[in-house]
Amino acid sequence: MFLERGVQQRKRLRSRGICRARKKRLGPDQHDEQTARISVTESGRISSHSRTNFEQYVALQRLVPVEELTAFYGALRRPLSISFRIRDAATAEHWERIKNCISEEKLKPVSIPFVAGAWQLPFGKDDLRQPSLYELRRWLSSCTIDGKIARQETVSMIPVALLGIQHNHAILDLCASPGSKTTQALDALYDDALNKGENHPDGFVIANDLDPRRAYVLANRCARIGIRSTSVMITCHRAQKFPNVEAPLQRESKNEDDVPYTP
């Protein structure tokens, strides 16, 4: 009995200490403000909890309507879906066989309409460990290492898709690592050149990253795509003070004996 009373007394003292520390940290004005948020759970019950700093920030910005906050936070907590781009026709044929092995309707992959050969799986990487998805997991791993597919988030594919890259374009990517958009831009250059009957594009990609370690990751990823990596130049420079890429590489000489200037 005396032991239980001692434990309860220590719990009360600890709770009071936490409250005093919270008051001291927030100050008297902030401590008196109402910090509870009311939300509807999946079961229909009303629940309240203290707002996190992020939730307070979202509330102050007023970017999301109050009636949509629960759905908004639920979307943020969902695992990120797996998405990838298929880079050659042979891999696309193999993917059709792998895709047909997925029997469950809720696990069926979905084609990304604005990028040719791009697919999104309706689950995250943790769900990929299911025994029924073993063949898919092994195929994704081996094809990624061989450079036959490019693992890339769906939202990351949008910028390059909007650019409408052609075979004679020059592309500058100032913050390129880890290189998903860089390799997508290179594929767009070569795909457009092949559509026009050319084996090699006239355009190129300059991929830059300030951190040498991230630039190494970028170079390693570009090396996976084989011959197409010959159209990329990787630099390590401050993007705010990047050299003028439109400066002429040669200047006309006033004297015929002068050698043309080549930096």
C-alpha positions in Angstrom: 0.0 0.0 0.0 2.8 2.4 1.0 4.6 1.5 -2.2 1.6 2.3 -4.4 1.1 5.6 -2.7 4.7 6.5 -3.3 4.5 5.7 -7.0 1.3 7.8 -7.3 2.9 10.7 -5.5 5.9 10.6 -7.8 3.7 10.5 -10.9 1.8 13.6 -9.6 5.1 15.5 -8.9 6.4 14.5 -12.3 3.1 15.8 -14.0 3.3 19.1 -12.1 7.0 19.4 -13.1 6.1 18.9 -16.8 3.3 21.5 -16.6 5.6 24.1 -14.9 8.3 23.5 -17.6 5.7 23.9 -20.3 4.4 27.2 -18.9 8.0 28.5 -18.6 8.7 27.5 -22.2 5.6 28.9 -23.8 5.1 31.9 -21.5 1.9 32.9 -19.8 0.2 34.3 -22.9 0.8 31.3 -25.1 0.0 28.8 -22.4 -3.5 30.2 -22.0 -4.3 29.9 -25.7 -6.4 27.1 -26.9 -4.1 24.6 -28.5 -6.4 21.6 -29.0 -7.6 20.7 -32.5 -10.9 18.9 -33.0 -10.9 16.2 -35.8 -13.1 13.4 -36.9 -11.5 10.0 -36.8 -12.3 7.1 -39.2 -14.7 5.6 -36.7 -16.7 8.9 -36.6 -15.6 9.9 -33.1 -14.4 13.4 -32.2 -10.9 13.5 -31.0 -8.7 16.4 -29.8 -4.9 16.6 -29.3 -2.3 19.3 -29.0 -1.2 20.9 -32.2 2.3 20.3 -33.4 4.4 23.1 -34.7 3.7 22.1 -38.3 -0.1 22.0 -37.6 0.1 25.5 -36.1 2.0 26.7 -39.1 -0.6 25.3 -41.5 -3.4 26.9 -39.5 -1.7 30.3 -39.5 -1.1 30.2 -43.3 -4.8 29.4 -43.9 -3.9 27.6 -47.1 -6.1 24.5 -46.4 -9.9 24.9 -45.6 -10.8 23.7 -42.1 -13.1 21.1 -43.3 -10.3 19.5 -45.4 -7.6 19.5 -42.7 -8.3 15.9 -41.7 -8.0 14.6 -45.3 -4.9 16.8 -45.8 -3.0 15.3 -42.8 -4.2 11.9 -43.8 -2.7 12.3 -47.2 0.6 13.5 -45.7 0.8 10.3 -43.6 0.2 7.9 -46.5 3.3 6.1 -47.7 4.8 7.5 -51.0 3.8 5.4 -54.0 6.4 3.6 -56.0 6.8 5.0 -59.5 9.3 4.4 -62.3 10.1 5.0 -66.0 10.8 2.2 -68.5 13.7 3.1 -70.7 13.7 0.6 -73.6 11.3 -1.6 -75.6 12.6 -4.9 -74.4 12.1 -4.0 -70.8 8.6 -2.8 -71.6 7.7 -6.3 -73.0 9.1 -7.9 -69.9 7.1 -5.5 -67.7 3.9 -6.6 -69.4 4.5 -10.1 -68.2 5.4 -9.0 -64.7 2.3 -6.7 -64.6 0.0 -9.6 -65.5 1.3 -11.6 -62.6 -0.3 -9.2 -60.1 -3.6 -10.8 -59.4 -5.1 -8.5 -56.7 -7.0 -5.6 -58.2 -6.0 -3.1 -55.5 -2.4 -3.7 -56.3 -2.7 -3.2 -60.1 -0.2 -0.6 -61.5 -1.4 2.6 -63.1 0.0 4.2 -66.2 1.2 7.8 -65.8 -0.4 9.6 -68.8 1.9 12.5 -69.3 5.2 10.5 -69.4 5.7 7.7 -72.0 6.6 4.4 -70.3 6.0 5.6 -66.8 4.0 3.6 -64.2 2.9 4.1 -60.6 2.2 1.3 -58.1 -0.7 2.0 -55.6 1.5 1.1 -52.6 4.7 2.0 -50.8 8.0 0.3 -50.5 7.0 -1.4 -47.2 4.1 -3.2 -49.0 6.5 -4.4 -51.6 7.8 -6.9 -49.1 4.7 -9.0 -49.4 5.4 -12.6 -50.6 2.9 -12.2 -53.5 5.0 -9.4 -54.9 8.4 -11.1 -54.8 8.7 -11.3 -58.6 7.9 -7.6 -58.9 10.4 -6.7 -56.2 13.2 -8.7 -57.8 12.4 -7.2 -61.2 12.5 -3.6 -59.9 15.8 -4.2 -58.1 17.6 -5.8 -61.0 16.3 -3.4 -63.7 17.2 -0.4 -61.6 20.8 -1.6 -61.2 21.1 -2.3 -64.9 19.6 1.1 -65.9 16.7 -0.4 -67.7 14.2 1.5 -65.6 14.6 4.7 -63.6 13.0 4.9 -60.2 11.5 8.4 -59.9 8.6 10.0 -58.0 5.6 11.0 -60.1 5.8 14.7 -59.2 9.5 14.7 -60.2 8.6 13.7 -63.8 6.4 16.8 -64.3 9.1 19.5 -64.9 10.8 17.6 -67.7 7.4 16.6 -69.2 6.4 20.3 -69.3 9.6 21.4 -71.0 8.9 19.4 -74.2 12.6 18.7 -74.8 13.7 18.2 -78.4 16.9 16.6 -79.8 18.6 20.0 -80.4 17.9 21.6 -77.0 20.5 22.6 -74.4 19.3 21.9 -70.8 20.8 23.4 -67.6 20.0 21.6 -64.4 21.5 23.7 -61.5 20.5 21.5 -58.6 20.6 18.1 -60.3 21.5 15.4 -57.7 20.4 12.7 -57.3 19.8 12.8 -61.0 16.3 11.5 -61.7 15.3 14.6 -63.8 18.7 14.7 -65.4 18.4 11.2 -66.7 14.8 11.9 -67.8 16.0 14.9 -69.8 18.7 12.8 -71.4 16.2 10.1 -72.4 14.0 12.9 -73.9 16.9 14.1 -76.0 17.7 10.7 -77.4 14.0 9.6 -77.8 13.3 12.7 -79.9 16.5 12.1 -82.0 15.4 8.5 -82.7 12.0 9.7 -83.7 13.7 11.9 -86.3 15.9 9.1 -87.6 19.1 10.2 -85.8 21.2 8.1 -83.5 22.7 11.0 -81.5 21.1 14.3 -80.5 22.6 17.7 -81.1 21.6 18.9 -77.7 23.1 18.2 -74.3 22.5 18.5 -70.6 24.7 20.4 -68.0 24.0 19.0 -64.6 25.3 20.9 -61.6 25.4 20.3 -57.8 27.3 22.3 -55.2 28.1 19.4 -52.9 30.9 17.2 -54.3 29.4 14.1 -52.7 26.0 14.7 -54.2 27.7 15.4 -57.5 29.4 11.9 -57.3 26.0 10.3 -56.7 24.7 12.2 -59.8 27.6 11.0 -61.9 27.1 7.4 -60.7 23.4 7.5 -61.6 24.1 9.0 -65.1 26.7 6.2 -65.7 23.9 3.6 -65.5 22.2 4.8 -68.6 25.1 3.8 -70.9 25.9 5.6 -74.1 23.4 8.4 -73.4 25.6 9.6 -70.6 28.0 11.0 -73.2 25.6 13.9 -73.7 25.8 15.2 -70.1 28.4 17.3 -68.4 28.5 17.3 -64.6 29.7 20.4 -62.8 30.2 21.3 -59.1 29.6 25.1 -58.8 27.5 27.6 -56.9 24.2 27.9 -58.7 23.9 31.6 -57.7 27.1 32.4 -59.5 27.1 29.9 -62.3 29.2 30.9 -65.3 27.4 32.4 -68.3 26.4 29.4 -70.3 25.4 31.6 -73.3 28.9 33.1 -73.7 30.5 32.2 -77.1 33.1 29.5 -77.0 35.1 31.2 -79.7 35.7 34.8 -80.7 36.5 36.2 -84.1 40.2 37.2 -84.5 41.1 40.5 -86.0 44.3 39.2 -87.5 44.4 36.1 -89.7 47.6 34.9 -87.9 45.9 34.9 -84.5 44.7 31.6 -83.1 40.9 31.5 -82.3 40.3 31.8 -78.6 39.0 28.6 -77.1 38.5 28.5 -73.3 
